[in-house]
Amino acid sequence: MITTQAYRFALDPTPRQAGAMFRHAGAARVAYNWGLAVVKANLSRREAERSYGIAEAELTPMVSWSMYSLRKAWNQAKDAVAPWWAVCSKEAYATGLDRLASALKNWADSKRGRRRGPRMGFPRFKSKRKATPSVRFTTGVIRLDGRMHVVLPVLGRIRTHESTCKLGRLIEAGSARIKSATVGQEAERWFVSFIVEVQRAERTPTRPDAVIGVDLGVKTLAVFSDGRPATENPKHLAEAQRKLGRLSRTVSRRRGPDRRTGQQPSNRWKRADARRNRVHHRVTALRRDGIHKLTTSLAGEYGTVVVEDLNVAGMVKNRKSARSIADTGFGEIRRQLAYKTAWNSGRLEVADRWFPSSKTCSACGNVKPKLPLRVRTYICEDCGLVLDRDENAALNLAALVKRHVAGSGPETVNGRGADRKTPPGGAGGHEASAPHRATPARVRRGPSSSNGRITAIH
C-alpha cells in the first residue's frame, strides 16, 4: 500500500542558518503580498471601469489567478520589485505565489458554493510580525545526511534536534521517497516537515474481528465498550492556565505593538510573548502526543472502531464549556483514527449525529425521552439496568455495528434535533432491532433519514 505521510523533525540551526530561513520565509511573504496587490489592483480597475459604463467586453483583461500565471508575472517583475531576489531560492517565491493561488481559489469556490465549511474571506496581506515563517522546497537537493542532519537547497546542511533514523531506514530500503520539505518556525523553534511517499507493508489489527465503541467526553476523554480502562482527560490547558495567566499579565505590562500609532514592540515585550508562546506550544505538543498514543493503540488492536459524529463547531459556541471542549481535541482524535485504521486494514465507523447513544438502554433498547447532561448514571425503568452514562453510550455504539453485521429488521425514521423527545420503547421507533447500512462515504453534515445509520471511513 502506497501512502503519503509527513515526517517532522526539530532543527538546531546555527544563527547564520536561522537568518537564511527567515530570509526565505520573508521572500515568500513578499511574493505573496506582491501577487495579492496585483490582483486587487486589477479587480479595482475593472470595477472602476464598470462604474464608468464601459462594456464588459472592453474592460481591462482579468489577471489570471493560476500559480503558473502568477509565477510568470513575478519572473518579469522581480528585478524591479525585489532586486535582491537571487539571495534566496526560487522555491521561496514559488511558495508565496502558490499559497496566494490556493487562497484565491478557496475564496472563489466558497463564494460560488463549491467549497464546504464556513465562508472564506478574500485573501489579506501578510504582516511581517504576525505571519508564521515558513517556506517549502519541492526541487533541488532535499535529503537526509546521516542520523542528525538534513540537506536543503541554498540553506545547506542543517543539524536536527532528533534522530532521523526511522525515515532514513525507509529511504535506504527503497520503500520511501521524499517529495517535498517545508521549513517553519513554531514558538521560536525551527522544524522541517518532509512529505514522503511510503510503501507500507500490509498490516492487520491484533483482533481483526473485534468491534469497540468509543464514547468521547470532557471529564473522561474516552470510555470504551469492552471494559478497557477509560482514558482520563489530562486537561493540559487547564493545568497550564495559571502559568499562562501570569505570563499574560507580564506581557500586558510591557510596551507592545500598536497599529494605530505605529508603535513597535519592545525587546522585553518580545521575550515575554515568546515565553508565553512556548507554554502554548508545550500544551499543544502534550495533547497531540496523548492523542497519538490513544489512536495508535485502538487502530492496532481492533478491526472496527465506532465513534460519534460530534458537532464540535456547535459545542464550542457554549462559552462556559468552549475551552474545555477545545482542549480535548475531539476532531483530531477522529482524524487520526481515520487514517490509522486504514493503515492497519481496519475500519472507522461514524455513528449518525442524531443517534441517541446516551439515551438508549444498552441491555433492552429502551430509549429515554430526555437525559440531561448532569445525570451521569443511566437507570433503565424497563429492565432495571444501572450503568455509567458514558459506558452505556459506548456499548450502544459498538452494538450499532454488530446489529448491522447481523442484518435484520426494518429501517428507521429520524426526527430533527439532538435533544428531541424520543418515543419510549425503541430507539427511533425500531432501533433495537433495526439494521443500519454502512455507507462508504464521508460524514454527513446534518440530520439524516435514520437515527442509527453509520458512515464507514475505509
C-alpha positions as CSV (number, residue, x, y, z in Angstrom):
1,M,0.0,0.0,0.0
2,I,1.4,3.4,-1.0
3,T,0.6,6.3,1.3
4,T,1.7,9.9,1.5
5,Q,2.6,11.0,5.0
6,A,4.7,13.6,6.8
7,Y,7.8,13.2,8.9
8,R,8.6,16.2,11.2
9,F,11.9,16.9,12.9
10,A,13.0,19.7,15.1
11,L,16.1,21.6,13.9
12,D,19.1,23.1,15.6
13,P,20.3,25.6,13.0
14,T,23.2,27.9,13.5
15,P,22.5,31.7,13.8
16,R,23.5,32.1,10.1
17,Q,21.2,29.3,9.0
18,A,18.3,30.7,11.1
19,G,18.9,34.0,9.4
20,A,18.7,32.4,6.0
21,M,15.5,30.6,6.9
22,F,14.0,34.0,8.0
23,R,15.1,35.5,4.6
24,H,13.4,32.7,2.7
25,A,10.2,33.0,4.7
26,G,10.3,36.8,4.2
27,A,10.8,36.3,0.4
28,A,7.7,34.0,0.3
29,R,5.7,36.7,2.1
30,V,7.0,39.4,-0.3
31,A,6.0,37.4,-3.3
32,Y,2.5,36.7,-1.8
33,N,1.9,40.4,-1.0
34,W,3.1,41.4,-4.4
35,G,0.8,39.0,-6.2
36,L,-2.2,40.0,-4.0
37,A,-1.5,43.7,-4.7
38,V,-1.5,43.0,-8.5
39,V,-4.8,41.0,-8.2
40,K,-6.5,43.7,-6.1
41,A,-5.4,46.5,-8.4
42,N,-6.7,44.6,-11.4
43,L,-10.1,44.0,-9.7
44,S,-10.3,47.6,-8.6
45,R,-9.6,48.9,-12.1
46,R,-12.2,46.6,-13.6
47,E,-14.8,47.8,-11.0
48,A,-14.0,51.4,-11.7
49,E,-14.3,50.9,-15.5
50,R,-17.7,49.3,-14.9
51,S,-18.8,52.3,-13.0
52,Y,-17.9,54.5,-16.0
53,G,-20.3,52.5,-18.1
54,I,-17.6,50.6,-20.1
55,A,-18.9,47.4,-21.7
56,E,-17.8,44.2,-20.2
57,A,-16.0,43.1,-23.3
58,E,-13.9,46.3,-23.3
59,L,-12.8,46.0,-19.7
60,T,-9.1,45.6,-18.7
61,P,-8.3,41.9,-19.1
62,M,-8.7,39.8,-15.9
63,V,-5.4,38.8,-14.3
64,S,-5.1,35.0,-14.1
65,W,-5.1,33.6,-10.6
66,S,-3.3,30.4,-11.5
67,M,0.1,29.5,-10.0
68,Y,1.7,29.3,-13.4
69,S,0.5,32.8,-14.5
70,L,1.4,34.5,-11.2
71,R,4.9,32.9,-11.3
72,K,5.4,34.0,-14.9
73,A,4.4,37.6,-14.0
74,W,6.7,37.5,-10.9
75,N,9.7,36.5,-13.1
76,Q,9.0,39.5,-15.3
77,A,8.7,42.0,-12.4
78,K,11.2,40.6,-9.8
79,D,14.1,42.7,-10.8
80,A,12.1,45.9,-10.1
81,V,10.2,44.5,-7.1
82,A,13.0,42.6,-5.3
83,P,16.5,43.4,-6.7
84,W,17.8,41.0,-4.0
85,W,15.8,38.0,-5.3
86,A,18.9,36.0,-6.2
87,V,19.8,35.7,-2.5
88,C,17.0,33.2,-1.9
89,S,16.0,30.0,-3.6
90,K,13.4,30.3,-6.3
91,E,11.3,27.9,-4.2
92,A,10.7,30.7,-1.7
93,Y,8.9,32.9,-4.2
94,A,7.0,29.9,-5.5
95,T,5.9,29.1,-2.0
96,G,4.3,32.5,-1.6
97,L,2.6,32.6,-5.0
98,D,1.3,29.0,-4.6
99,R,-0.3,30.0,-1.3
100,L,-1.9,33.0,-2.9
101,A,-3.3,30.9,-5.8
102,S,-4.7,28.5,-3.3
103,A,-6.2,31.3,-1.2
104,L,-7.8,32.9,-4.2
105,K,-9.2,29.6,-5.4
106,N,-10.7,28.8,-1.9
107,W,-12.3,32.2,-1.8
108,A,-13.8,31.8,-5.3
109,D,-15.1,28.3,-4.6
110,S,-16.5,29.4,-1.3
111,K,-18.3,32.3,-2.9
112,R,-19.8,30.0,-5.5
113,G,-20.8,27.4,-3.0
114,R,-18.3,24.8,-4.3
115,R,-16.4,24.6,-1.0
116,R,-17.5,23.1,2.3
117,G,-17.2,24.7,5.6
118,P,-17.6,28.3,6.7
119,R,-17.5,31.1,4.1
120,M,-13.9,32.2,3.2
121,G,-12.9,35.8,3.1
122,F,-10.9,37.5,0.4
123,P,-7.1,37.0,1.0
124,R,-5.4,39.7,3.0
125,F,-1.8,41.0,3.1
126,K,0.6,39.1,5.4
127,S,2.2,41.0,8.2
128,K,5.9,40.5,9.0
129,R,5.1,40.3,12.7
130,K,2.0,38.1,12.6
131,A,2.8,35.8,9.7
132,T,4.2,32.3,10.6
133,P,7.6,32.0,8.9
134,S,7.7,29.0,6.6
135,V,8.9,28.0,3.1
136,R,8.5,24.9,1.1
137,F,11.1,23.2,-1.2
138,T,9.9,20.9,-4.0
139,T,13.0,20.8,-6.2
140,G,16.8,20.7,-5.7
141,V,18.8,18.7,-3.2
142,I,16.5,17.5,-0.4
143,R,17.9,14.6,1.5
144,L,19.0,13.2,4.9
145,D,22.6,13.3,5.8
146,G,23.4,10.7,8.4
147,R,21.3,10.4,11.6
148,M,21.4,14.0,12.7
149,H,21.5,16.3,9.6
150,V,19.3,17.3,6.6
151,V,20.3,19.0,3.4
152,L,18.1,21.6,1.8
153,P,18.5,23.9,-1.3
154,V,20.5,27.0,-0.5
155,L,20.2,26.5,3.2
156,G,22.7,23.7,3.1
157,R,23.4,21.1,5.8
158,I,21.4,21.7,9.0
159,R,21.6,19.7,12.2
160,T,18.4,18.1,13.6
161,H,17.5,18.1,17.2
162,E,16.3,14.5,17.0
163,S,17.4,11.4,15.1
164,T,16.1,10.8,11.5
165,C,16.9,7.1,11.6
166,K,13.3,5.9,11.2
167,L,12.9,7.8,7.9
168,G,16.5,7.1,6.8
169,R,16.0,3.3,7.1
170,L,12.9,3.5,4.9
171,I,14.7,5.5,2.2
172,E,17.7,3.2,2.2
173,A,15.4,0.2,1.8
174,G,13.8,1.9,-1.2
175,S,10.3,2.0,0.4
176,A,10.2,5.8,0.8
177,R,10.8,8.8,-1.4
178,I,10.9,12.4,-0.3
179,K,8.6,14.6,-2.4
180,S,8.9,18.0,-0.6
181,A,10.2,19.7,2.5
182,T,8.7,22.6,4.5
183,V,10.7,24.6,7.0
184,G,8.8,26.6,9.5
185,Q,9.1,28.2,13.0
186,E,6.8,27.5,15.9
187,A,7.4,29.1,19.3
188,E,11.0,30.1,18.4
189,R,11.8,26.5,17.4
190,W,12.5,25.6,13.7
191,F,11.1,22.4,12.2
192,V,11.3,20.6,8.9
193,S,8.4,18.5,7.6
194,F,9.1,16.0,4.8
195,I,6.2,14.9,2.7
196,V,7.1,11.3,1.9
197,E,5.6,8.7,-0.4
198,V,5.9,5.5,1.6
199,Q,5.3,1.9,0.5
200,R,3.7,0.4,3.6
201,A,3.5,-3.3,4.3
202,E,0.1,-4.7,4.8
203,R,-0.8,-4.8,8.5
204,T,-3.8,-6.2,10.3
205,P,-5.1,-5.5,13.9
206,T,-4.3,-8.0,16.6
207,R,-8.1,-8.6,16.9
208,P,-9.4,-8.0,13.4
209,D,-13.0,-9.2,14.2
210,A,-13.3,-7.1,17.4
211,V,-15.6,-4.1,17.5
212,I,-15.1,-1.3,20.0
213,G,-17.3,1.6,20.7
214,V,-15.6,4.8,21.9
215,D,-17.6,7.5,23.7
216,L,-15.7,10.8,23.8
217,G,-16.2,13.3,26.6
218,V,-14.8,16.2,28.5
219,K,-14.5,14.8,32.0
220,T,-13.3,11.4,30.8
221,L,-11.7,11.6,27.4
222,A,-12.6,8.2,26.1
223,V,-14.8,5.4,27.5
224,F,-14.7,2.0,25.8
225,S,-17.3,-0.7,25.3
226,D,-15.2,-3.8,26.0
227,G,-14.2,-3.0,29.6
228,R,-10.9,-1.5,28.6
229,P,-9.8,1.1,31.2
230,A,-11.1,4.6,30.4
231,T,-8.7,7.3,29.2
232,E,-8.9,10.2,31.6
233,N,-8.8,13.7,30.1
234,P,-5.3,15.1,31.1
235,K,-6.6,18.7,30.7
236,H,-3.2,20.1,29.7
237,L,-4.6,23.6,29.0
238,A,-6.3,23.8,32.4
239,E,-3.1,22.7,34.1
240,A,-1.2,25.5,32.4
241,Q,-3.8,28.1,32.8
242,R,-2.3,29.6,36.0
243,K,1.1,29.9,34.4
244,L,-0.4,31.4,31.2
245,G,-2.3,33.9,33.3
246,R,0.9,35.1,35.0
247,L,2.8,35.3,31.7
248,S,-0.1,37.2,30.1
249,R,0.0,39.8,32.8
250,T,3.7,40.2,32.3
251,V,3.1,40.7,28.6
252,S,0.4,43.3,29.2
253,R,2.8,45.4,31.3
254,R,5.4,45.6,28.5
255,R,5.3,48.1,25.7
256,G,3.7,46.1,22.9
257,P,2.9,46.9,19.3
258,D,0.2,49.4,18.5
259,R,-1.2,49.5,14.9
260,R,-3.0,52.8,15.5
261,T,0.2,54.7,16.3
262,G,2.7,52.5,14.5
263,Q,4.5,51.7,17.8
264,Q,6.9,48.8,17.6
265,P,7.1,46.2,20.5
266,S,10.0,46.5,22.9
267,N,12.5,43.7,23.3
268,R,11.2,42.9,26.7
269,W,7.7,42.5,25.3
270,K,9.0,40.1,22.6
271,R,10.8,38.0,25.2
272,A,7.7,37.8,27.4
273,D,5.5,37.0,24.5
274,A,7.9,34.2,23.4
275,R,7.8,32.7,26.9
276,R,4.0,32.6,26.8
277,N,4.0,31.1,23.3
278,R,6.4,28.3,24.4
279,V,3.8,27.3,27.1
280,H,1.1,27.2,24.5
281,H,3.3,25.1,22.2
282,R,4.1,22.7,25.0
283,V,0.3,22.3,25.7
284,T,-0.3,21.5,22.1
285,A,2.6,19.0,21.9
286,L,1.4,17.2,25.1
287,R,-2.2,17.0,23.8
288,R,-1.0,15.7,20.4
289,D,1.2,13.1,22.0
290,G,-1.6,11.7,24.2
291,I,-4.0,11.5,21.2
292,H,-1.4,9.7,19.1
293,K,-0.9,7.1,21.8
294,L,-4.6,6.6,22.2
295,T,-5.4,6.3,18.5
296,T,-2.4,4.1,17.7
297,S,-3.5,1.7,20.4
298,L,-7.1,1.5,19.2
299,A,-6.2,1.1,15.5
300,G,-3.6,-1.5,16.1
301,E,-5.8,-3.7,18.2
302,Y,-9.4,-3.5,16.9
303,G,-10.7,-4.3,13.5
304,T,-13.6,-1.8,13.8
305,V,-13.7,1.4,15.8
306,V,-17.0,3.2,16.3
307,V,-17.2,6.9,17.2
308,E,-20.0,9.5,17.2
309,D,-20.2,12.3,14.7
310,L,-19.8,15.1,17.2
311,N,-20.8,18.7,16.2
312,V,-17.6,20.2,17.7
313,A,-18.1,23.6,16.0
314,G,-21.5,23.9,17.6
315,M,-20.3,22.7,21.0
316,V,-17.6,25.3,21.3
317,K,-20.2,28.1,20.9
318,N,-21.1,27.5,24.5
319,R,-18.9,30.0,26.3
320,K,-19.0,28.0,29.6
321,S,-17.5,24.8,28.1
322,A,-15.7,26.0,25.0
323,R,-12.3,26.0,26.5
324,S,-12.7,22.5,27.9
325,I,-14.0,21.1,24.7
326,A,-11.3,22.7,22.6
327,D,-8.7,21.2,25.0
328,T,-9.9,17.6,24.4
329,G,-9.1,17.5,20.6
330,F,-12.2,15.6,19.5
331,G,-11.7,16.4,15.9
332,E,-8.0,15.4,16.0
333,I,-8.9,12.0,17.5
334,R,-11.3,11.3,14.7
335,R,-8.9,12.5,12.1
336,Q,-6.1,10.2,13.4
337,L,-8.4,7.2,13.7
338,A,-9.5,7.6,10.1
339,Y,-6.0,7.2,8.6
340,K,-4.6,4.9,11.2
341,T,-7.4,2.3,10.9
342,A,-6.9,2.4,7.1
343,W,-3.2,1.8,7.6
344,N,-4.0,-1.3,9.7
345,S,-6.6,-2.7,7.3
346,G,-9.3,-1.7,9.8
347,R,-12.5,0.4,9.6
348,L,-13.6,3.6,11.3
349,E,-17.4,3.7,11.6
350,V,-19.1,7.0,12.4
351,A,-22.5,6.9,14.0
352,D,-25.0,9.4,12.8
353,R,-25.0,12.7,14.7
354,W,-28.6,12.2,15.8
355,F,-28.2,8.6,17.1
356,P,-29.3,8.7,20.8
357,S,-26.4,6.7,22.2
358,S,-26.7,8.1,25.7
359,K,-30.5,7.8,25.9
360,T,-30.7,4.2,24.7
361,C,-30.5,1.3,27.1
362,S,-27.7,-1.0,26.0
363,A,-29.5,-4.0,27.5
364,C,-33.1,-3.8,26.3
365,G,-33.0,-1.0,23.7
366,N,-35.5,1.3,25.5
367,V,-35.0,5.0,24.8
368,K,-35.5,7.7,27.4
369,P,-37.3,10.8,26.1
370,K,-34.7,13.0,27.8
371,L,-31.4,12.6,29.6
372,P,-29.9,15.8,30.9
373,L,-26.1,16.1,30.8
374,R,-26.0,16.4,34.6
375,V,-27.3,12.9,35.0
376,R,-24.1,10.7,34.9
377,T,-25.7,7.3,35.7
378,Y,-28.1,5.6,33.3
379,I,-31.1,3.9,35.0
380,C,-33.5,2.0,32.8
381,E,-37.1,1.9,34.0
382,D,-37.9,-1.1,31.9
383,C,-35.1,-3.7,32.7
384,G,-33.5,-2.1,35.7
385,L,-30.1,-1.6,34.2
386,V,-27.9,0.8,36.2
387,L,-24.7,1.8,34.4
388,D,-22.4,4.8,33.9
389,R,-23.8,7.1,31.2
390,D,-20.6,7.0,29.1
391,E,-20.2,3.2,29.3
392,N,-23.8,2.8,28.2
393,A,-23.2,5.1,25.2
394,A,-20.0,3.2,24.2
395,L,-21.9,-0.1,24.4
396,N,-24.6,1.3,22.1
397,L,-22.0,2.5,19.6
398,A,-20.5,-1.0,19.4
399,A,-23.9,-2.6,19.2
400,L,-24.8,-0.4,16.3
401,V,-22.2,-2.0,14.1
402,K,-22.9,-5.5,15.4
403,R,-26.5,-5.2,14.5
404,H,-25.6,-4.0,11.0
405,V,-23.4,-7.2,10.6
406,A,-26.3,-9.3,11.9
407,G,-28.6,-7.6,9.4
408,S,-32.3,-7.9,10.5
409,G,-35.2,-5.6,11.0
410,P,-36.8,-2.6,9.3
411,E,-35.2,0.8,8.6
412,T,-35.9,3.7,11.0
413,V,-37.2,7.2,10.6
414,N,-35.4,10.1,12.1
415,G,-36.6,13.3,13.6
416,R,-34.7,16.6,13.9
417,G,-32.9,17.9,17.0
418,A,-30.2,16.4,19.2
419,D,-32.3,16.6,22.4
420,R,-35.7,15.8,20.9
421,K,-38.3,13.9,22.8
422,T,-37.8,10.3,21.6
423,P,-40.8,8.0,21.8
424,P,-40.1,5.4,24.6
425,G,-39.8,1.7,23.7
426,G,-37.3,1.8,20.9
427,A,-34.5,3.9,19.6
428,G,-36.0,6.0,16.8
429,G,-39.1,3.7,16.7
430,H,-37.5,0.3,16.0
431,E,-33.8,0.9,16.6
432,A,-33.3,-2.0,19.0
433,S,-33.7,-4.4,16.0
434,A,-33.0,-2.2,13.0
435,P,-30.2,-2.9,10.6
436,H,-28.0,0.1,9.8
437,R,-26.2,0.0,6.5
438,A,-22.6,1.3,6.5
439,T,-22.3,3.8,3.7
440,P,-18.8,4.2,2.2
441,A,-19.0,8.0,2.1
442,R,-17.8,11.0,4.0
443,V,-19.7,12.1,7.1
444,R,-23.0,13.9,6.6
445,R,-23.3,17.5,7.8
446,G,-26.9,17.4,9.1
447,P,-29.8,15.1,10.1
448,S,-30.2,12.0,8.0
449,S,-33.1,9.7,7.4
450,S,-32.0,7.2,10.1
451,N,-31.3,7.6,13.8
452,G,-28.8,4.8,13.9
453,R,-27.2,5.0,10.5
454,I,-23.4,4.8,10.4
455,T,-20.9,6.0,7.9
456,A,-17.8,3.9,7.1
457,I,-14.5,5.6,6.5
458,H,-12.2,3.0,4.9
